[in-house]
Amino acid sequence: MADKINFSSARERMVKEQLIPRKIIDERVLSTMRTVPRHMFVPDELRHLAYNDAPLPIGHKQTISQPYIVALMTQLLELSTQDKVLEIGTGSGYQAAVLASIARQVYSIERFASLAERARRILMQLSLSNIEILEKDGSEGEVKFAPYDAIIVTAAAPKVPQPLIDQLADNGRMVLPVGGRNGQVLERWRRKGDDFSHERIAPVAFVPLVGDHGWDSEEHNISWRR
């Protein structure tokens, strides 16, 4: 079935029907969403659903996010071509590909080795060389490459992890879902020197951020949707 789909046309419909009507207006984000082949990041048996307005499972109770959520979180980061970005939760690698198509460098952390390796293979096929995938506890961030102009967390945290706050650069932006097990609010944080401000954007439902500064692996019970 997937072989008969015109994926380029499907991406264009996705942008026109799912993104623009929901106020995704950053032309760099729209251009990237028109270009990055989301179907390459989903399991083969789900490729015919790749441009639907929904998340899709990718294994390990993880998902590739709904296209609108990917576009919204990217737009909220207000990226420039010189930005260094930290992503927590590589998953399929799709969000990382979108970020790397706009920013200078992306560091992405994934705790499941098999997902990290699959994402690396796909990103290599797409010749996206400005992404480095790390395997570790994402709630700790990665101090080695800090500070970051932008940080995006694609998993739900019970509260904003302190290491990520510490690793955000002056004038940096961080976008992440914060809340309980059954639902969260997407928040954007900004740093100005030692001062931080944040705004609540929209209700969301993400998989849990498991780690020392997130949920304990034995206590979470969040839907796989995101």
RAFEN-V908726 format. One record per residue. PSI is psi in degrees with one decimal (999 if undefined). Layout:
BEGIN
psi->[PSI/PSI]
END
This chain:
BEGIN
psi->[-42.3/-31.5/-23.1/-2.7/134.3/97.6/-32.2/-44.3/-36.0/-38.6/-40.6/-41.8/-40.0/-46.6/-45.9/-35.2/-28.7/-33.1/-55.2/-43.3/-20.0/20.2/32.3/109.1/-10.2/116.3/-30.4/-39.4/-45.9/-42.7/-41.6/-40.9/-27.1/-20.9/-44.8/124.8/89.1/-31.6/-23.6/-17.2/-3.5/157.5/147.4/-40.2/-8.8/7.1/-30.0/-12.3/4.7/-33.0/16.8/160.9/64.1/154.7/163.5/142.8/144.5/9.1/161.2/26.8/27.8/167.6/163.1/127.6/155.8/135.3/-40.8/-40.5/-40.5/-47.1/-42.4/-48.6/-37.0/-44.8/-40.3/-24.2/-18.5/54.8/149.7/169.3/-10.2/1.3/146.2/125.3/139.6/125.8/130.8/111.4/77.1/-44.6/-123.4/-24.6/-6.4/-47.5/-39.6/-39.9/-40.4/-45.8/-45.2/-19.8/-12.1/-47.0/168.8/-44.5/139.8/129.8/124.4/133.5/132.7/134.4/-16.2/115.8/-39.1/-37.4/-41.2/-44.0/-41.5/-42.3/-41.5/-44.4/-44.1/-43.5/-34.2/-40.5/-32.3/3.1/35.3/94.7/-3.1/29.7/131.1/124.6/128.9/144.9/108.5/-173.4/109.5/-25.1/-15.3/-8.8/-154.2/99.1/-23.3/-37.4/3.4/158.9/163.2/139.4/-29.1/141.8/132.0/131.8/117.7/36.6/154.2/127.3/142.0/-27.0/166.5/121.7/128.8/-39.9/-34.6/-38.2/-45.7/-29.2/0.1/130.6/160.6/134.8/12.6/161.0/140.2/132.8/128.4/154.1/132.0/134.6/-156.9/-168.2/-28.0/5.0/153.1/176.8/132.7/126.4/150.9/126.0/144.8/143.5/132.1/97.0/-122.2/4.3/142.0/140.5/155.8/156.9/148.3/127.9/-55.5/152.4/141.2/170.8/108.5/162.6/159.1/147.0/106.4/130.1/-176.7/-27.6/22.5/-138.2/145.8/140.8/-20.8/-9.5/-6.8/155.6/57.1/143.1/153.2/-6.2/145.0/999]
END
